[in-house]
């Protein structure tokens, strides 16, 4: 009989947990939902820190330094001059027109194939 007293509490707790996971996922801004990671190749900045230059370039398209810092995924310094950022298609188009931007390409994950090594 005592287990019946806890049943409404358990149901209420489960409902609360379910809603706490669903509500934040429904509140995602639709403009950023189509944003994907892109790699942006730029000319190497001569007299400026590369990351500061990357944020400045993003700020010119995104409108604020805070938005640029949130969109920036990684700033490349050694192997290439550029950065990766989460961008919508409209932002990619606008960024491609910025001075110093050489190319904007979608980021891809490539997987190595084993080629059957070790199989007889």
Buried (B, 14 or more C-beta within 10 A) or exposed (E): EEEEEEEEEEEEEEEEEEEEEEEEEEEEEEEBEEBEBBBBBBEEBEEEEBBEBBBBBBBBBBEEEEBBBBBBBBBBBEEEBBBBBBBBEEBBEBBBEBEBBEEBEEEEEEEEEEEEEEEE
